[in-house]
Amino acid sequence: MIMENYFPPVTVYWRPGCPYCVMLRDELDQADVSYESINIWEIPGAGVKVRSITGGNETVPTVTIGDIGLVNPSAKRVISLIAREPTIS
C-alpha cells in the first residue's frame, strides 16, 4: 500500500466588497493554492462558522486549514501553514 501526503483542506470565507478578501484570494490563486471559496452572505451557516472562529464577529477573510482557524491572514501565512501541515492518508 502506498501512503501519499496530502494537505488539509483550505477554506477561505469571504464577502463581497471586502478588499482584503480579494487580495488574499488573488495571492493564493497566483501561488496555485487549492482552496474552497465560501461567500458568507450566500452560504447558510457560513457566518456562524466565521463567528465561531473570530470570537463573535464576521471578520473576513477567515481561513480554515483543516482544524486551524485564521482571521485575516496573509497569503504567506496560509502557504506557510500548508507547507508544514501534511497529513498522512
N, C-alpha and C positions, 0 to 999 in steps of 0.2 A: 504494500500500500504506500502510495506517495503522499507525503504531507506537504501541503502548499501553504505558504504565508499569505495571508490576506489582511487587509486593514479594516478596522471597524468602520461602519457606515458613517458618512459625514452628512449632516443635515444643516442647511442654512435657512433659518427663519427670518423673513423679511416682510416689508410692507411697501406699497407704492409711495413714491415721494421721498424715500429715505436715501440721501446721497451716500451714506456710509455703506448701505446695503449694496448699492450699485458698484461702488468701489471694491468692496470685498469680493463680490461675485465676479467682477471683471478680472481681478487679480488671480482668483482661483481658476478661472477659465484659462487665463494666459499660462498658468502653471500646470495646466492639464489635470487638475484635481477633479475627481468624480464626486459629485455631491447631489443630494436631493434638495430642491429649492421649494420652500413652503411659504406662501403668502399668508400671513396670519389673519388677514381680513377676509380670506376666501375659504380657508380650510377649517371646518368645525374642530374645535378643541386645540387648535394651534396656539391661540392666545393663552389658553390655560397652561399649556406646556411651557411657553416662554415665561409666564409669570412664576411658574414653579422653579425655574432656573434663576430668574433675576431678583427674586425676593418680593414679588408682588406687582411689578410694573411690566409694561410691554416694550422694553428696550430692545431695539433691533439694530444691527443684526445680532441674533443669538445663534450660536452654533453648537451642535452636539457632535461629538466624535465618540461613538459607542455610548458609554455611560458618562462621559465627561461633558459638562456644560460650560460654555464660554460666552461671556457677554461682551459684545462689540470687540471681538478680537481682530488683530491684523491677519492678513493672509499668511505672513511669515510665521506667526504663532500657530495657525492651523496646520500649515505644512510641517512645521517642526514637530508637532504632536503626532501627526500621521506617520512621520518618518520613524518615530521611536515607539509606536504602539502596535506593532504587528501582533496578530493573533494566530495561533496555530489551529488549523482545521484538520 
